[in-house]
């Protein structure tokens, strides 16, 4: 059971992050949702998202990617490198995620949330967009423990991830009906790495963030299934098993 309310002091001072506590009147923080922004963004936009989600008994951590984009482009990225597609001239999303996985898995989850704060892996969820969701999937695929779940919007499993054993953490992946990175090949690779994969195809082009209630509904249903609650549990009770 968590030992105290999360604060910046629970994590390395080298990390840029914001912490949004559960909405009132939630008396407990039972879950943690780690929010990972897309390529070229900052943690600010997902700080706002955490407040808008207002998930009961859930503290949101909006984590900023570790590396700034070059050429004064602004924003940050999760990759180990920067490469550009020769045909389109756009930045490649899939450039290795060893650094990002170390930060999310070791610095945030293992050292901060589990060891220092008393959370169980099952009480921790990841939500990512684009390159941020690739970092989330790479992290979960590297962990034998079952996390609460992964919400991946427009981000496939990185090409560097090859796992012989599928992990238990459930995944909800969402993307557009065309002009999408969530291809059949990407889905097959994801299903080989995770035992429980749910795919939601939006009736529109592109893999952008949800635009309306209908697009957001599968995500909220996934949260409803996977987030834990201590409502009605007497103070001081001990979980068995």
C-alpha positions in Angstrom: 0.0 0.0 0.0 1.4 3.5 -0.8 3.1 5.1 2.2 2.6 8.7 1.4 1.4 11.2 -1.2 3.7 11.6 -4.2 6.0 14.6 -4.4 8.9 15.8 -6.6 11.2 14.7 -3.8 10.4 11.0 -4.5 12.3 11.2 -7.8 15.7 12.2 -9.2 16.2 15.9 -9.5 17.4 15.3 -13.0 13.9 14.4 -14.1 11.4 17.0 -15.4 7.9 16.0 -14.3 4.7 17.3 -12.8 2.4 15.5 -10.3 -1.3 15.9 -10.3 -3.1 14.5 -7.3 -6.5 12.7 -7.5 -9.5 14.9 -7.7 -11.5 15.7 -4.6 -13.0 14.0 -2.7 -10.8 10.9 -3.4 -9.3 10.1 0.1 -6.6 7.8 -1.3 -4.1 7.5 -4.1 -4.5 3.9 -5.1 -3.2 4.2 -8.7 -0.5 6.1 -10.6 -0.9 7.0 -14.2 2.4 8.0 -16.0 1.8 10.2 -19.0 4.3 10.3 -21.8 4.0 13.0 -24.4 4.7 12.8 -28.1 7.7 13.7 -30.2 8.5 17.4 -30.1 6.2 18.2 -27.1 6.9 18.9 -23.4 5.3 17.6 -20.2 3.1 20.7 -20.0 0.4 19.4 -22.4 0.0 16.1 -20.6 -0.1 17.9 -17.2 -3.2 19.5 -18.5 -4.4 16.1 -19.7 -4.0 14.5 -16.3 -6.2 17.3 -14.8 -8.8 16.8 -17.4 -8.9 13.0 -16.9 -9.6 13.5 -13.2 -9.5 9.8 -12.5 -10.6 8.8 -9.0 -7.9 7.6 -6.6 -5.3 8.2 -9.3 -2.2 10.4 -9.2 -0.9 11.5 -12.6 2.7 12.0 -13.4 3.5 13.9 -16.6 7.1 13.0 -17.4 9.1 15.0 -19.9 11.3 13.2 -22.5 15.0 13.5 -21.6 16.5 14.9 -24.8 15.8 18.3 -26.5 15.3 18.4 -30.2 18.2 19.8 -32.2 18.4 23.0 -34.3 16.3 25.0 -31.8 13.2 23.2 -32.9 11.8 23.2 -29.4 10.3 20.3 -27.5 11.9 17.0 -26.5 12.1 13.4 -27.7 12.3 9.9 -26.2 14.7 8.3 -28.7 18.3 7.3 -28.3 19.2 9.2 -31.5 17.8 11.6 -34.1 17.4 10.4 -37.6 15.4 11.8 -40.6 13.5 9.9 -43.2 15.3 10.3 -46.5 12.0 10.4 -48.5 9.8 12.6 -46.3 12.5 14.6 -44.4 10.5 14.0 -41.2 12.1 12.8 -38.0 12.0 9.0 -37.4 10.0 8.0 -34.3 11.8 4.6 -33.9 15.4 5.4 -32.9 16.0 3.2 -29.9 14.5 3.6 -26.4 17.2 2.3 -24.0 17.6 5.7 -22.3 13.8 6.2 -22.0 13.2 2.7 -20.7 15.9 3.2 -18.0 14.3 6.4 -16.8 10.7 5.1 -16.8 11.4 1.6 -15.5 14.2 2.2 -13.0 14.1 5.8 -12.0 10.3 6.3 -11.9 8.7 2.9 -11.4 11.2 0.7 -9.5 13.2 3.3 -7.5 10.5 5.9 -7.0 7.1 4.4 -7.0 7.8 0.8 -5.8 10.8 1.1 -3.4 10.3 4.6 -2.0 6.5 5.0 -2.1 5.2 1.5 -1.7 3.2 1.0 -4.9 2.8 -2.3 -6.5 3.5 -2.6 -10.3 -0.2 -3.6 -10.8 -1.2 -0.2 -9.5 0.9 1.7 -12.1 -0.4 2.5 -15.6 1.3 4.1 -18.6 -0.4 6.4 -21.2 1.6 7.5 -24.2 1.1 9.3 -27.5 3.2 8.7 -30.6 6.8 8.3 -29.6 5.8 8.5 -26.0 3.6 5.4 -26.4 6.5 3.5 -28.0 8.6 4.3 -24.9 5.7 3.0 -22.7 5.4 -0.2 -24.7 9.2 -0.8 -24.6 9.2 -0.3 -20.9 6.3 -2.7 -20.2 7.8 -5.3 -22.5 11.0 -5.2 -20.5 9.3 -5.9 -17.2 8.3 -9.4 -16.0 5.8 -7.9 -13.5 2.3 -7.1 -14.6 1.6 -3.4 -14.7 -1.9 -1.9 -14.5 -2.0 -1.4 -18.3 -0.7 0.6 -21.2 -2.7 3.0 -23.4 -0.9 3.5 -26.6 -2.2 6.2 -29.1 -0.5 5.9 -32.5 2.6 4.2 -31.2 3.7 0.6 -32.2 6.2 -1.5 -30.3 9.7 -0.4 -31.3 11.6 -2.4 -33.9 14.4 -3.1 -31.4 12.0 -5.0 -29.1 12.2 -8.8 -29.5 10.8 -10.9 -26.7 10.6 -14.6 -26.5 7.9 -14.5 -23.8 4.7 -12.4 -24.0 4.2 -10.3 -20.8 1.0 -10.1 -18.9 0.5 -6.3 -18.9 -2.7 -5.6 -20.9 -2.5 -3.1 -23.8 -5.1 -0.8 -25.4 -3.7 0.5 -28.7 -5.6 3.1 -30.8 -5.0 4.6 -34.2 -6.6 5.9 -37.4 -8.2 3.9 -40.2 -5.6 5.3 -42.7 -2.3 7.1 -42.6 -1.5 5.2 -39.4 1.5 3.5 -37.8 -0.8 0.9 -36.4 -0.6 -1.5 -39.3 -1.4 -5.2 -39.3 2.3 -6.0 -39.1 2.6 -3.7 -36.1 -0.3 -5.3 -34.4 1.0 -8.8 -34.9 4.3 -7.8 -33.4 2.6 -6.3 -30.4 0.4 -9.4 -29.9 3.6 -11.5 -29.9 5.0 -9.4 -27.1 1.9 -8.9 -25.0 -0.7 -11.6 -24.0 -3.6 -9.2 -23.9 -3.9 -6.6 -26.7 -7.1 -4.6 -27.5 -7.1 -2.6 -30.7 -9.4 0.4 -31.4 -9.5 1.7 -35.0 -10.9 5.2 -35.3 -13.0 6.1 -38.3 -10.6 8.8 -39.5 -7.2 9.3 -40.9 -4.1 9.7 -38.7 -3.1 8.8 -35.2 -3.8 12.0 -33.4 -5.2 12.4 -29.8 -8.9 11.6 -29.3 -11.1 14.4 -30.7 -14.5 13.6 -29.2 -16.4 11.5 -26.6 -16.7 8.5 -28.9 -12.9 8.3 -29.5 -12.2 8.7 -25.8 -14.8 6.1 -24.6 -12.6 3.0 -25.2 -9.8 4.6 -23.1 -12.2 5.4 -20.2 -13.6 1.9 -20.3 -10.1 0.5 -20.2 -9.3 2.7 -17.2 -12.6 1.5 -15.5 -11.5 -2.1 -15.9 -7.9 -1.7 -14.8 -7.8 1.0 -12.2 -8.0 -0.2 -8.6 -10.2 1.3 -5.9 -10.0 1.3 -2.1 -13.5 2.8 -1.7 -15.2 1.0 1.1 -12.1 -0.7 2.4 -11.5 0.0 6.1 -8.4 2.0 7.0 -5.5 -0.2 7.9 -6.7 -3.3 6.0 -4.1 -5.5 4.6 -4.3 -7.0 1.0 -3.8 -10.8 1.0 -2.5 -12.6 -2.2 
